[in-house]
Amino acid sequence: MDDTARQLVKLCGLFAEYTGRSVSTVSRYATGSGETVARLCRGRTITTRRAERAFRFLSENWPEPAEWPEGIPRPAPIEAAESGAGRVH
């Protein structure tokens, strides 16, 4: 598993843990497919565009007061109007 996949799997797992959602639900929110994280764990790949979208979603919706994990670069915030993205509550 490459670094991008490893980081995405870790973030989705932590997000699921912190919010009480399943990893497949977090995967669906972040990547558009509930199977993405499972596929990454099986050694499959993810496109750069899809990974960037997932990292951005996770960053913009990261649960408070949980700390973003060290060693994983966090995307810089952008204005909601620019991204067109909504937050998950």
TASUL-V229221 format. One record per helix or strand of 3 or more residues. SS is the DSSP state (H for helix, E for strand). FROM is the first residue (numbers start at 1). TO is the last residue. If there is no record, write none. Layout:
SS,FROM,TO + SS,FROM,TO
This chain:
H,3,19 + H,23,31 + H,36,41 + H,48,60 + H,80,83
